[in-house]
Amino acid sequence: MPAVADRLRQLGGNVNDLLIAAMMITISRWNDANGSRSGQIRITMPVGDRTAAGAADARGNRSRLTAITARVRPGAGVSELLGEVAPQTRYAKSNPGPQVDLASRVLAAAPLPVIVKRLFLGAVLRVGGPLFCDTSLVSNLGVVEPPQFGPHTATEIWFSTSAHMPRGLSLGVVTVDGALRLTFRYRRALLSDAGADEFAGLYMAALSLLTGEEART
């Protein structure tokens, strides 16, 4: 991974940008193979907000959601796609913003019972979700030190992200001992088990092609 990170920095990006670009390429290829239009692809990306919390060494850690948008053009190289993705991720990380979008904030503040809000949100997602919701979610925790369990040290770490419909597909990533650990989560309403396996294979192929190194799922 260090060698990959160095190459990406020369292109103006980082590993997180590459993960998002690879997801966009995979979605575009999947849509092309299944007779669907790709158009603009929107990837939800959590951004960690770390602010001082009292003592000098104390940190409060929150996260907010942002969307990275690009179009995968036929014949475009990784540098061109990274050139669209990287500025958006840099802006999101350096400019504070609300944890969720305006519609979600309005719904959360509405003086209605929780069950009513849930039913309303479900109805809105069923009707307008496919048109307005992001295509997928990529959450990268970055470099993680193997945790200790008493005298024992974990040697493998994976984590799973949310995959609510209509998005229905997400990717969680951590880096441990210099190697990526990838976890795909999906809904069977979107993908069959065989389809999810095929999609993950396409993503691994795209990632390996762009990095020249092997990631693990």
MARFI-975613 format. One record per atom (N, C-alpha, C): residue in three letters; atom name; z, x, y. Coordinates in steps of 0.1 Angstrom, whole numbers. Each point is the difference from the previous one (the first is absolute). Layout:
N
+-----+------+-------+-------+-------+
! res ! atom !    zz !    xx !    yy !
+-----+------+-------+-------+-------+
! ala !   CA !     Z !     X !     Y !
...
+-----+------+-------+-------+-------+
! end
This chain:
217
+-----+------+-------+-------+-------+
! res ! atom !    zz !    xx !    yy !
+-----+------+-------+-------+-------+
! met !    N !     0 !     8 !   -12 !
! met !   CA !     0 !    -8 !    12 !
! met !    C !     0 !     8 !    13 !
! pro !    N !     7 !    12 !     0 !
! pro !   CA !    -1 !     8 !    13 !
! pro !    C !   -14 !     4 !     4 !
! ala !    N !    -8 !     3 !   -10 !
! ala !   CA !   -14 !     4 !     3 !
! ala !    C !    -8 !   -12 !     5 !
! val !    N !     3 !   -11 !    -6 !
! val !   CA !    -7 !   -13 !     4 !
! val !    C !     4 !    -3 !    14 !
! ala !    N !    13 !     1 !     3 !
! ala !   CA !     5 !    -3 !    14 !
! ala !    C !    -6 !     9 !    10 !
! asp !    N !    -2 !    13 !    -4 !
! asp !   CA !    -6 !     9 !    10 !
! asp !    C !   -15 !    -4 !     3 !
! arg !    N !    -7 !    -4 !   -11 !
! arg !   CA !   -14 !    -4 !     2 !
! arg !    C !    -1 !   -12 !     9 !
! leu !    N !     9 !    -9 !    -2 !
! leu !   CA !     0 !   -13 !     7 !
! leu !    C !     3 !     3 !    15 !
! arg !    N !    10 !     9 !     3 !
! arg !   CA !     3 !     3 !    13 !
! arg !    C !   -12 !     6 !     8 !
! gln !    N !    -8 !     7 !    -7 !
! gln !   CA !   -12 !     6 !     6 !
! gln !    C !   -10 !   -12 !     4 !
! leu !    N !     1 !   -11 !    -8 !
! leu !   CA !    -9 !   -12 !     3 !
! leu !    C !     7 !    -9 !    10 !
! gly !    N !    12 !     3 !     4 !
! gly !   CA !     7 !    -8 !    10 !
! gly !    C !     9 !   -11 !    -6 !
! gly !    N !     2 !     1 !   -14 !
! gly !   CA !     8 !   -10 !    -6 !
! gly !    C !    11 !     5 !    -9 !
! asn !    N !     6 !    -8 !    -8 !
! asn !   CA !    11 !     4 !    -8 !
! asn !    C !    -1 !    -7 !   -14 !
! val !    N !    10 !     2 !    -9 !
! val !   CA !    -1 !    -6 !   -13 !
! val !    C !     1 !   -15 !     1 !
! asn !    N !     8 !    -5 !     9 !
! asn !   CA !     1 !   -15 !     1 !
! asn !    C !   -14 !    -6 !     5 !
! asp !    N !    -6 !     7 !     9 !
! asp !   CA !   -14 !    -5 !     4 !
! asp !    C !    -9 !     0 !   -12 !
! leu !    N !     1 !    11 !    -8 !
! leu !   CA !    -9 !     1 !   -12 !
! leu !    C !     2 !   -12 !    -9 !
! leu !    N !    13 !    -3 !    -3 !
! leu !   CA !     4 !   -11 !    -9 !
! leu !    C !    -6 !   -13 !     5 !
! ile !    N !     0 !    -3 !    13 !
! ile !   CA !    -5 !   -12 !     6 !
! ile !    C !   -16 !     0 !    -1 !
! ala !    N !    -6 !    12 !     3 !
! ala !   CA !   -14 !     1 !     0 !
! ala !    C !    -5 !    -2 !   -15 !
! ala !    N !     7 !     5 !    -9 !
! ala !   CA !    -4 !    -2 !   -14 !
! ala !    C !     1 !   -14 !    -4 !
! met !    N !    10 !    -7 !     5 !
! met !   CA !     2 !   -14 !    -3 !
! met !    C !   -12 !    -8 !     6 !
! met !    N !    -4 !     3 !    12 !
! met !   CA !   -11 !    -7 !     6 !
! met !    C !   -13 !     3 !    -8 !
! ile !    N !    -2 !    12 !    -4 !
! ile !   CA !   -12 !     3 !    -8 !
! ile !    C !     0 !    -8 !   -13 !
! thr !    N !    12 !     0 !    -7 !
! thr !   CA !     1 !    -8 !   -12 !
! thr !    C !    -3 !   -14 !     1 !
! ile !    N !     6 !    -6 !    11 !
! ile !   CA !    -2 !   -15 !     2 !
! ile !    C !   -15 !    -2 !     3 !
! ser !    N !    -6 !     8 !     8 !
! ser !   CA !   -15 !    -1 !     3 !
! ser !    C !    -8 !     0 !   -13 !
! arg !    N !     3 !    10 !    -8 !
! arg !   CA !    -8 !     2 !   -13 !
! arg !    C !     3 !   -12 !    -9 !
! trp !    N !    12 !    -5 !     0 !
! trp !   CA !     4 !   -11 !    -9 !
! trp !    C !    -8 !   -13 !     5 !
! asn !    N !     0 !    -2 !    13 !
! asn !   CA !    -7 !   -12 !     5 !
! asn !    C !   -15 !     1 !    -3 !
! asp !    N !    -6 !    12 !     2 !
! asp !   CA !   -14 !     2 !    -2 !
! asp !    C !    -3 !    -3 !   -15 !
! ala !    N !     8 !     5 !    -9 !
! ala !   CA !    -2 !    -2 !   -14 !
! ala !    C !     2 !   -14 !    -5 !
! asn !    N !     8 !    -8 !     8 !
! asn !   CA !     2 !   -14 !    -4 !
! asn !    C !    -6 !   -10 !     9 !
! gly !    N !   -10 !     4 !     8 !
! gly !   CA !    -8 !    -9 !     8 !
! gly !    C !     6 !    -6 !    12 !
! ser !    N !    10 !     7 !     5 !
! ser !   CA !     7 !    -4 !    12 !
! ser !    C !    -3 !     9 !    12 !
! arg !    N !     1 !    -6 !    12 !
! arg !   CA !    -2 !     8 !    12 !
! arg !    C !    13 !     8 !     4 !
! ser !    N !    -2 !    12 !     4 !
! ser !   CA !    11 !     8 !     4 !
! ser !    C !     4 !    -2 !    15 !
! gly !    N !    -9 !     2 !     9 !
! gly !   CA !     3 !    -2 !    14 !
! gly !    C !    12 !     9 !     4 !
! gln !    N !     7 !    -4 !    10 !
! gln !   CA !    12 !     7 !     5 !
! gln !    C !    11 !    -1 !   -11 !
! ile !    N !     6 !    11 !    -3 !
! ile !   CA !    11 !     1 !   -10 !
! ile !    C !    13 !     3 !     8 !
! arg !    N !    10 !    -9 !    -2 !
! arg !   CA !    13 !     2 !     7 !
! arg !    C !    11 !     4 !   -10 !
! ile !    N !     6 !    11 !     2 !
! ile !   CA !    11 !     5 !    -9 !
! ile !    C !    13 !    -1 !     7 !
! thr !    N !    10 !    -8 !    -5 !
! thr !   CA !    13 !     0 !     5 !
! thr !    C !     7 !    14 !    -2 !
! met !    N !     6 !     5 !    10 !
! met !   CA !     7 !    13 !    -2 !
! met !    C !    14 !    -1 !     6 !
! pro !    N !    11 !     1 !    -8 !
! pro !   CA !    13 !     0 !     6 !
! pro !    C !     2 !    13 !     8 !
! val !    N !     7 !     0 !    11 !
! val !   CA !     4 !    11 !     8 !
! val !    C !    15 !     1 !     2 !
! gly !    N !     6 !    11 !    -4 !
! gly !   CA !    14 !     2 !     1 !
! gly !    C !     4 !     3 !    15 !
! asp !    N !    10 !    -8 !     5 !
! asp !   CA !     5 !     3 !    13 !
! asp !    C !    14 !     6 !    -1 !
! arg !    N !     2 !    13 !     4 !
! arg !   CA !    13 !     6 !    -2 !
! arg !    C !     6 !     2 !    14 !
! thr !    N !    11 !    -5 !     2 !
! thr !   CA !     7 !     1 !    13 !
! thr !    C !    14 !     5 !    -2 !
! ala !    N !     5 !     7 !    10 !
! ala !   CA !    14 !     5 !     0 !
! ala !    C !    10 !   -12 !    -2 !
! ala !    N !    10 !     2 !    -8 !
! ala !   CA !    10 !   -11 !    -3 !
! ala !    C !    14 !     6 !     0 !
! gly !    N !     5 !     3 !    12 !
! gly !   CA !    13 !     5 !     1 !
! gly !    C !     1 !    15 !    -1 !
! ala !    N !     6 !     5 !   -11 !
! ala !   CA !     2 !    14 !    -2 !
! ala !    C !   -13 !     8 !     1 !
! ala !    N !     2 !    13 !     3 !
! ala !   CA !   -12 !     8 !     3 !
! ala !    C !   -10 !     1 !   -13 !
! asp !    N !     6 !     0 !   -12 !
! asp !   CA !    -8 !     1 !   -12 !
! asp !    C !    -3 !   -13 !    -6 !
! ala !    N !     5 !   -11 !     6 !
! ala !   CA !    -3 !   -13 !    -6 !
! ala !    C !   -13 !    -6 !     4 !
! arg !    N !    -6 !    -7 !    -9 !
! arg !   CA !   -13 !    -6 !     3 !
! arg !    C !    -1 !   -14 !    -4 !
! gly !    N !    -6 !    -9 !     8 !
! gly !   CA !    -3 !   -13 !    -4 !
! gly !    C !   -14 !    -1 !    -4 !
! asn !    N !    -4 !    -6 !   -11 !
! asn !   CA !   -13 !     0 !    -5 !
! asn !    C !    -5 !   -14 !    -2 !
! arg !    N !   -10 !    -4 !     8 !
! arg !   CA !    -6 !   -13 !    -1 !
! arg !    C !   -15 !     2 !    -2 !
! ser !    N !    -7 !   -10 !    -4 !
! ser !   CA !   -15 !     1 !    -1 !
! ser !    C !    -6 !   -12 !     6 !
! arg !    N !   -13 !     2 !     4 !
! arg !   CA !    -8 !   -11 !     6 !
! arg !    C !   -13 !     1 !    -6 !
! leu !    N !    -8 !   -11 !     1 !
! leu !   CA !   -13 !    -1 !    -6 !
! leu !    C !   -11 !     1 !    10 !
! thr !    N !   -10 !     8 !    -3 !
! thr !   CA !   -12 !     1 !     9 !
! thr !    C !   -12 !    -1 !    -9 !
! ala !    N !   -12 !    -2 !     6 !
! ala !   CA !   -12 !    -1 !    -8 !
! ala !    C !   -10 !    11 !     4 !
! ile !    N !    -6 !     6 !   -10 !
! ile !   CA !   -10 !    10 !     2 !
! ile !    C !   -14 !    -6 !    -4 !
! thr !    N !    -9 !     0 !     9 !
! thr !   CA !   -13 !    -7 !    -2 !
! thr !    C !   -12 !     9 !     1 !
! ala !    N !    -9 !    -1 !    -9 !
! ala !   CA !   -12 !     8 !     0 !
! ala !    C !   -11 !    -7 !    -9 !
! arg !    N !   -12 !     5 !     2 !
! arg !   CA !   -11 !    -5 !    -8 !
! arg !    C !    -6 !    12 !    -8 !
! val !    N !    -1 !    -2 !   -13 !
! val !   CA !    -6 !    11 !    -8 !
! val !    C !   -15 !    -1 !     0 !
! arg !    N !    -6 !     9 !     7 !
! arg !   CA !   -15 !    -1 !     2 !
! arg !    C !    -7 !     8 !   -12 !
! pro !    N !   -11 !    -5 !    -4 !
! pro !   CA !    -7 !     6 !   -11 !
! pro !    C !    -3 !    15 !     3 !
! gly !    N !     3 !     9 !    -9 !
! gly !   CA !    -3 !    14 !     2 !
! gly !    C !     9 !     7 !     9 !
! ala !    N !    10 !    -6 !     5 !
! ala !   CA !    10 !     6 !     9 !
! ala !    C !     8 !    10 !    -7 !
! gly !    N !     3 !    12 !     5 !
! gly !   CA !     9 !     9 !    -6 !
! gly !    C !    14 !    -2 !     3 !
! val !    N !     9 !     7 !    -7 !
! val !   CA !    14 !    -1 !     2 !
! val !    C !     5 !     3 !    14 !
! ser !    N !    -7 !    10 !     6 !
! ser !   CA !     4 !     4 !    14 !
! ser !    C !    -3 !   -11 !    10 !
! glu !    N !   -11 !    -8 !    -2 !
! glu !   CA !    -3 !   -11 !     9 !
! glu !    C !    10 !   -11 !    -1 !
! leu !    N !     4 !    -3 !   -13 !
! leu !   CA !    10 !   -11 !    -2 !
! leu !    C !    13 !     5 !     5 !
! leu !    N !     4 !    12 !    -2 !
! leu !   CA !    13 !     5 !     5 !
! leu !    C !     0 !     0 !    15 !
! gly !    N !   -12 !     2 !     6 !
! gly !   CA !    -1 !     0 !    14 !
! gly !    C !     4 !   -14 !     6 !
! glu !    N !    -2 !   -11 !    -8 !
! glu !   CA !     4 !   -13 !     5 !
! glu !    C !    14 !    -3 !    -4 !
! val !    N !     5 !     5 !   -11 !
! val !   CA !    13 !    -4 !    -5 !
! val !    C !    11 !     8 !     7 !
! ala !    N !    -2 !    14 !     1 !
! ala !   CA !    11 !     8 !     5 !
! ala !    C !     5 !    -3 !    14 !
! pro !    N !    -9 !    -3 !    10 !
! pro !   CA !     5 !    -4 !    13 !
! pro !    C !     8 !   -12 !     0 !
! gln !    N !    -3 !   -10 !    -8 !
! gln !   CA !     8 !   -12 !    -1 !
! gln !    C !    14 !     2 !    -6 !
! thr !    N !     1 !     9 !   -10 !
! thr !   CA !    13 !     2 !    -6 !
! thr !    C !     8 !     9 !    10 !
! arg !    N !    -6 !     9 !     7 !
! arg !   CA !     8 !     8 !    10 !
! arg !    C !     5 !    -9 !    11 !
! tyr !    N !    -9 !    -9 !     5 !
! tyr !   CA !     5 !    -9 !    10 !
! tyr !    C !    11 !    -9 !    -4 !
! ala !    N !    -1 !    -5 !   -12 !
! ala !   CA !    11 !    -9 !    -6 !
! ala !    C !    13 !     7 !    -1 !
! lys !    N !     0 !    13 !    -4 !
! lys !   CA !    12 !     7 !    -2 !
! lys !    C !     6 !     4 !    13 !
! ser !    N !    -8 !     3 !    11 !
! ser !   CA !     5 !     5 !    12 !
! ser !    C !     3 !   -11 !    11 !
! asn !    N !    -4 !   -13 !    -3 !
! asn !   CA !     2 !   -10 !     9 !
! asn !    C !     9 !   -11 !    -6 !
! pro !    N !    12 !    -2 !     5 !
! pro !   CA !     9 !   -10 !    -6 !
! pro !    C !    -6 !   -14 !     1 !
! gly !    N !     3 !    -9 !    -9 !
! gly !   CA !    -5 !   -13 !     0 !
! gly !    C !     9 !    -9 !    -8 !
! pro !    N !    -2 !   -14 !     0 !
! pro !   CA !     8 !    -9 !    -7 !
! pro !    C !    -1 !     2 !   -15 !
! gln !    N !    10 !    -4 !    -8 !
! gln !   CA !     0 !     2 !   -14 !
! gln !    C !   -11 !    -9 !    -7 !
! val !    N !    -3 !   -12 !     5 !
! val !   CA !   -10 !    -8 !    -6 !
! val !    C !    -9 !    -6 !    11 !
! asp !    N !   -10 !    -7 !    -3 !
! asp !   CA !   -10 !    -5 !    10 !
! asp !    C !     6 !   -12 !     7 !
! leu !    N !    -7 !    -4 !    11 !
! leu !   CA !     5 !   -11 !     9 !
! leu !    C !     2 !   -13 !    -8 !
! ala !    N !    -9 !    -4 !    -9 !
! ala !   CA !     1 !   -12 !    -7 !
! ala !    C !    13 !     0 !    -9 !
! ser !    N !     2 !    11 !    -6 !
! ser !   CA !    12 !     1 !    -9 !
! ser !    C !    13 !    -1 !     9 !
! arg !    N !     0 !     6 !    12 !
! arg !   CA !    11 !     0 !     9 !
! arg !    C !     3 !   -14 !     5 !
! val !    N !   -11 !    -8 !     3 !
! val !   CA !     2 !   -13 !     4 !
! val !    C !     6 !    -9 !   -11 !
! leu !    N !    -6 !     2 !   -12 !
! leu !   CA !     5 !    -8 !   -11 !
! leu !    C !    15 !     3 !    -3 !
! ala !    N !     4 !    13 !     1 !
! ala !   CA !    13 !     4 !    -3 !
! ala !    C !    10 !    -6 !    10 !
! ala !    N !    -4 !    -1 !    13 !
! ala !   CA !     8 !    -5 !    10 !
! ala !    C !     1 !   -16 !     1 !
! ala !    N !   -10 !    -6 !    -6 !
! ala !   CA !     0 !   -15 !     0 !
! ala !    C !    12 !    -6 !    -5 !
! pro !    N !     6 !   -10 !     7 !
! pro !   CA !    13 !    -7 !    -5 !
! pro !    C !    -3 !   -10 !   -11 !
! leu !    N !    -4 !     6 !   -12 !
! leu !   CA !    -4 !    -9 !   -11 !
! leu !    C !     8 !     6 !   -12 !
! pro !    N !     3 !    -9 !   -10 !
! pro !   CA !     6 !     4 !   -12 !
! pro !    C !    -9 !    11 !    -8 !
! val !    N !     6 !     9 !    -7 !
! val !   CA !    -7 !    10 !    -7 !
! val !    C !   -10 !    -6 !   -10 !
! ile !    N !     3 !   -10 !    -7 !
! ile !   CA !    -9 !    -6 !    -9 !
! ile !    C !   -13 !    -6 !     7 !
! val !    N !     2 !    -5 !    12 !
! val !   CA !   -11 !    -5 !     8 !
! val !    C !    -9 !    11 !     4 !
! lys !    N !     6 !    11 !     4 !
! lys !   CA !    -8 !    12 !     4 !
! lys !    C !    -8 !     5 !   -12 !
! arg !    N !     7 !     0 !   -11 !
! arg !   CA !    -7 !     6 !   -12 !
! arg !    C !   -12 !    -9 !    -4 !
! leu !    N !     2 !   -13 !     0 !
! leu !   CA !   -11 !    -9 !    -3 !
! leu !    C !   -12 !     1 !    10 !
! phe !    N !     4 !     1 !    13 !
! phe !   CA !   -10 !     1 !    10 !
! phe !    C !    -8 !    13 !    -2 !
! leu !    N !     7 !    11 !    -2 !
! leu !   CA !    -7 !    13 !    -2 !
! leu !    C !    -9 !     0 !   -12 !
! gly !    N !     5 !    -6 !   -11 !
! gly !   CA !    -8 !    -1 !   -12 !
! gly !    C !   -13 !    -8 !     2 !
! ala !    N !     1 !   -11 !     8 !
! ala !   CA !   -12 !    -8 !     3 !
! ala !    C !   -10 !     7 !     9 !
! val !    N !     6 !     8 !    10 !
! val !   CA !    -9 !     7 !     9 !
! val !    C !    -7 !    11 !    -8 !
! leu !    N !     7 !     7 !    -9 !
! leu !   CA !    -6 !    11 !    -8 !
! leu !    C !   -11 !    -5 !    -9 !
! arg !    N !     2 !   -12 !    -6 !
! arg !   CA !   -10 !    -6 !    -9 !
! arg !    C !   -13 !    -3 !     7 !
! val !    N !     2 !    -5 !    12 !
! val !   CA !   -12 !    -4 !     8 !
! val !    C !    -7 !    11 !     7 !
! gly !    N !     8 !     8 !     8 !
! gly !   CA !    -6 !    10 !     8 !
! gly !    C !     3 !    14 !    -4 !
! gly !    N !     8 !     2 !   -11 !
! gly !   CA !     3 !    14 !    -4 !
! gly !    C !   -12 !     8 !    -3 !
! pro !    N !    -9 !    -5 !    -8 !
! pro !   CA !   -12 !     9 !    -4 !
! pro !    C !    -8 !     4 !    12 !
! leu !    N !     1 !    -7 !    11 !
! leu !   CA !    -8 !     4 !    12 !
! leu !    C !     8 !     9 !     9 !
! phe !    N !    13 !    -1 !     1 !
! phe !   CA !     8 !     7 !    10 !
! phe !    C !     9 !    11 !    -5 !
! cys !    N !     3 !    -1 !   -13 !
! cys !   CA !    10 !    10 !    -5 !
! cys !    C !    -7 !    13 !    -3 !
! asp !    N !     7 !    11 !     0 !
! asp !   CA !    -5 !    13 !    -3 !
! asp !    C !    -5 !     1 !   -15 !
! thr !    N !    -9 !    10 !    -2 !
! thr !   CA !    -5 !     1 !   -14 !
! thr !    C !     9 !     5 !   -10 !
! ser !    N !     8 !    10 !     4 !
! ser !   CA !     9 !     7 !    -9 !
! ser !    C !    11 !     7 !     8 !
! leu !    N !    10 !     6 !    -7 !
! leu !   CA !    11 !     7 !     6 !
! leu !    C !     1 !    13 !    -6 !
! val !    N !     2 !    11 !     8 !
! val !   CA !     3 !    13 !    -5 !
! val !    C !    13 !     5 !     6 !
! ser !    N !    10 !     3 !    -8 !
! ser !   CA !    12 !     5 !     5 !
! ser !    C !     3 !    14 !    -6 !
! asn !    N !     1 !    10 !     9 !
! asn !   CA !     2 !    14 !    -4 !
! asn !    C !    14 !     4 !     4 !
! leu !    N !     9 !     3 !    -9 !
! leu !   CA !    13 !     4 !     4 !
! leu !    C !     1 !    15 !     3 !
! gly !    N !   -11 !     7 !    -2 !
! gly !   CA !    -1 !    15 !     3 !
! gly !    C !     7 !     8 !   -11 !
! val !    N !     5 !    12 !     4 !
! val !   CA !     6 !     9 !   -10 !
! val !    C !    14 !    -4 !    -3 !
! val !    N !     3 !    -2 !   -13 !
! val !   CA !    13 !    -5 !    -4 !
! val !    C !     6 !    10 !    -9 !
! glu !    N !    13 !     4 !     3 !
! glu !   CA !     7 !     9 !    -9 !
! glu !    C !     5 !    -8 !   -12 !
! pro !    N !    -1 !     6 !   -12 !
! pro !   CA !     5 !    -7 !   -12 !
! pro !    C !    15 !    -3 !     1 !
! pro !    N !     4 !   -13 !    -1 !
! pro !   CA !    14 !    -3 !     1 !
! pro !    C !     9 !     4 !   -11 !
! gln !    N !    12 !     2 !     2 !
! gln !   CA !    10 !     5 !   -10 !
! gln !    C !     7 !   -12 !    -5 !
! phe !    N !     2 !    -1 !   -13 !
! phe !   CA !     8 !   -10 !    -7 !
! phe !    C !    11 !     8 !    -8 !
! gly !    N !    11 !     2 !     7 !
! gly !   CA !    10 !     9 !    -6 !
! gly !    C !    -6 !    14 !    -2 !
! pro !    N !     2 !     5 !   -12 !
! pro !   CA !    -6 !    13 !    -3 !
! pro !    C !   -15 !     0 !    -2 !
! his !    N !    -6 !   -12 !     0 !
! his !   CA !   -14 !    -1 !    -4 !
! his !    C !    -9 !    -2 !    12 !
! thr !    N !   -12 !     6 !     0 !
! thr !   CA !    -9 !    -1 !    11 !
! thr !    C !   -12 !    -8 !    -5 !
! ala !    N !    -5 !   -10 !     8 !
! ala !   CA !   -12 !    -8 !    -4 !
! ala !    C !   -12 !     9 !     1 !
! thr !    N !    -9 !    -1 !    -9 !
! thr !   CA !   -12 !     9 !     0 !
! thr !    C !   -12 !    -8 !     3 !
! glu !    N !     1 !   -14 !     0 !
! glu !   CA !   -12 !    -8 !     4 !
! glu !    C !     5 !   -12 !     9 !
! ile !    N !    -7 !    -3 !    10 !
! ile !   CA !     3 !   -10 !     9 !
! ile !    C !   -12 !    -8 !     4 !
! trp !    N !     1 !   -14 !    -2 !
! trp !   CA !   -10 !    -9 !     5 !
! trp !    C !     7 !   -11 !     8 !
! phe !    N !    -7 !    -7 !     9 !
! phe !   CA !     6 !   -12 !     6 !
! phe !    C !   -11 !   -10 !     2 !
! ser !    N !     4 !   -12 !     0 !
! ser !   CA !   -10 !   -11 !     1 !
! ser !    C !     1 !    -8 !    14 !
! thr !    N !   -11 !    -4 !     5 !
! thr !   CA !     0 !    -7 !    13 !
! thr !    C !    -3 !   -15 !    -2 !
! ser !    N !     1 !    -8 !    10 !
! ser !   CA !    -3 !   -14 !    -2 !
! ser !    C !   -14 !    -3 !    -1 !
! ala !    N !    -4 !   -11 !    -7 !
! ala !   CA !   -14 !    -3 !    -2 !
! ala !    C !    -2 !   -15 !     0 !
! his !    N !     6 !    -7 !    11 !
! his !   CA !    -1 !   -14 !     1 !
! his !    C !   -15 !    -4 !     2 !
! met !    N !    -3 !   -12 !    -5 !
! met !   CA !   -13 !    -6 !     3 !
! met !    C !    -1 !    -4 !    14 !
! pro !    N !   -11 !     0 !     7 !
! pro !   CA !   -14 !     2 !    -6 !
! pro !    C !    -3 !    15 !    -1 !
! arg !    N !     8 !     9 !     5 !
! arg !   CA !    -3 !    14 !    -1 !
! arg !    C !    -1 !     4 !   -14 !
! gly !    N !    11 !    -2 !    -7 !
! gly !   CA !     0 !     1 !   -15 !
! gly !    C !    -1 !    14 !    -6 !
! leu !    N !    -1 !    11 !     8 !
! leu !   CA !    -2 !    13 !    -5 !
! leu !    C !     7 !    10 !    10 !
! ser !    N !     8 !     9 !    -6 !
! ser !   CA !     6 !    10 !     9 !
! ser !    C !     1 !    13 !    -8 !
! leu !    N !     3 !    11 !     8 !
! leu !   CA !     1 !    13 !    -6 !
! leu !    C !    12 !     7 !     6 !
! gly !    N !     9 !     5 !    -9 !
! gly !   CA !    12 !     8 !     4 !
! gly !    C !    -2 !    14 !    -4 !
! val !    N !     3 !     9 !     9 !
! val !   CA !    -2 !    15 !    -2 !
! val !    C !    12 !     8 !     4 !
! val !    N !     3 !     9 !    -9 !
! val !   CA !    10 !    11 !     3 !
! val !    C !    -5 !    13 !    -4 !
! thr !    N !     4 !    11 !     6 !
! thr !   CA !    -3 !    13 !    -4 !
! thr !    C !    12 !     7 !    -6 !
! val !    N !     0 !     5 !   -12 !
! val !   CA !    11 !     6 !    -6 !
! val !    C !    -5 !    13 !    -7 !
! asp !    N !     7 !    11 !     3 !
! asp !   CA !    -5 !    13 !    -6 !
! asp !    C !   -14 !     3 !     3 !
! gly !    N !    -5 !    -4 !    12 !
! gly !   CA !   -14 !     3 !     4 !
! gly !    C !   -10 !    -9 !    -6 !
! ala !    N !     4 !   -10 !    -8 !
! ala !   CA !   -10 !    -9 !    -7 !
! ala !    C !     2 !   -14 !     5 !
! leu !    N !   -11 !    -7 !     2 !
! leu !   CA !     0 !   -14 !     4 !
! leu !    C !     4 !    -9 !   -12 !
! arg !    N !     9 !   -10 !     3 !
! arg !   CA !     3 !   -10 !   -10 !
! arg !    C !    -5 !   -14 !     6 !
! leu !    N !    -9 !    -7 !    -7 !
! leu !   CA !    -6 !   -12 !     5 !
! leu !    C !     4 !   -12 !    -8 !
! thr !    N !     4 !   -11 !     7 !
! thr !   CA !     3 !   -12 !    -7 !
! thr !    C !    -8 !   -12 !     6 !
! phe !    N !    -9 !    -6 !    -8 !
! phe !   CA !    -7 !   -12 !     4 !
! phe !    C !     7 !   -12 !    -4 !
! arg !    N !     1 !   -10 !     9 !
! arg !   CA !     6 !   -13 !    -3 !
! arg !    C !   -10 !   -10 !     4 !
! tyr !    N !    -1 !   -10 !    -9 !
! tyr !   CA !   -10 !   -10 !     2 !
! tyr !    C !     4 !   -14 !    -5 !
! arg !    N !    -7 !   -10 !     4 !
! arg !   CA !     2 !   -14 !    -4 !
! arg !    C !   -11 !    -4 !    -9 !
! arg !    N !     3 !    -6 !   -11 !
! arg !   CA !   -10 !    -4 !   -10 !
! arg !    C !    -9 !   -11 !     6 !
! ala !    N !     4 !    -7 !    11 !
! ala !   CA !    -9 !    -9 !     7 !
! ala !    C !   -11 !     7 !     7 !
! leu !    N !     1 !    13 !     2 !
! leu !   CA !   -10 !     8 !     7 !
! leu !    C !    -8 !     8 !   -11 !
! leu !    N !     7 !     7 !    -9 !
! leu !   CA !    -6 !     9 !    -9 !
! leu !    C !     6 !    -3 !   -14 !
! ser !    N !    -9 !     0 !   -10 !
! ser !   CA !     5 !     0 !   -14 !
! ser !    C !     6 !    14 !    -3 !
! asp !    N !     7 !     1 !   -11 !
! asp !   CA !     5 !    14 !    -4 !
! asp !    C !   -11 !    10 !    -2 !
! ala !    N !   -11 !    -5 !    -6 !
! ala !   CA !   -12 !     9 !    -2 !
! ala !    C !    -6 !     4 !    14 !
! gly !    N !    -1 !   -10 !     9 !
! gly !   CA !    -5 !     3 !    13 !
! gly !    C !     9 !     9 !     8 !
! ala !    N !    13 !    -1 !    -1 !
! ala !   CA !     9 !     9 !     7 !
! ala !    C !    -1 !    14 !    -5 !
! asp !    N !    -2 !     1 !   -13 !
! asp !   CA !    -1 !    13 !    -6 !
! asp !    C !   -13 !     7 !     5 !
! glu !    N !   -11 !    -8 !     0 !
! glu !   CA !   -13 !     5 !     5 !
! glu !    C !     1 !     4 !    15 !
! phe !    N !     7 !    -8 !     8 !
! phe !   CA !     2 !     3 !    14 !
! phe !    C !     8 !    13 !     2 !
! ala !    N !    11 !     1 !    -8 !
! ala !   CA !     8 !    12 !     1 !
! ala !    C !    -9 !    13 !    -4 !
! gly !    N !    -8 !    -2 !   -10 !
! gly !   CA !    -9 !    11 !    -4 !
! gly !    C !   -10 !     4 !    11 !
! leu !    N !    -5 !   -10 !     7 !
! leu !   CA !    -9 !     3 !    12 !
! leu !    C !     7 !     7 !    11 !
! tyr !    N !    13 !    -4 !     2 !
! tyr !   CA !     8 !     7 !    11 !
! tyr !    C !     3 !    14 !    -4 !
! met !    N !     3 !     2 !   -12 !
! met !   CA !     3 !    14 !    -5 !
! met !    C !   -12 !     9 !     1 !
! ala !    N !   -12 !    -6 !    -3 !
! ala !   CA !   -12 !     7 !     1 !
! ala !    C !    -3 !     4 !    14 !
! ala !    N !     2 !   -10 !     9 !
! ala !   CA !    -2 !     3 !    14 !
! ala !    C !     9 !    11 !     6 !
! leu !    N !    13 !    -2 !    -4 !
! leu !   CA !    10 !    10 !     5 !
! leu !    C !    -3 !    14 !    -6 !
! ser !    N !    -3 !     1 !   -13 !
! ser !   CA !    -3 !    13 !    -6 !
! ser !    C !   -12 !     6 !     6 !
! leu !    N !   -10 !    -8 !     3 !
! leu !   CA !   -13 !     5 !     6 !
! leu !    C !     3 !     6 !    14 !
! leu !    N !     8 !    -8 !     8 !
! leu !   CA !     3 !     5 !    14 !
! leu !    C !    10 !    11 !     0 !
! thr !    N !     9 !     2 !    -9 !
! thr !   CA !    10 !    10 !     0 !
! thr !    C !    -4 !    12 !    -9 !
! gly !    N !    -7 !    -3 !   -10 !
! gly !   CA !    -3 !    11 !   -10 !
! gly !    C !    13 !     3 !    -9 !
! glu !    N !    10 !    -9 !     1 !
! glu !   CA !    12 !     2 !    -8 !
! glu !    C !     3 !   -13 !    -7 !
! glu !    N !     9 !     1 !   -10 !
! glu !   CA !     3 !   -12 !    -9 !
! glu !    C !    13 !    -6 !     5 !
! ala !    N !    -1 !   -13 !     2 !
! ala !   CA !    13 !    -8 !     3 !
! ala !    C !     4 !    -7 !   -13 !
! arg !    N !    13 !    -5 !     0 !
! arg !   CA !     5 !    -6 !   -12 !
! arg !    C !     4 !   -14 !     3 !
! thr !    N !    -3 !   -10 !    -9 !
! thr !   CA !     4 !   -14 !     1 !
! thr !    C !    10 !    -3 !   -11 !
+-----+------+-------+-------+-------+
! end
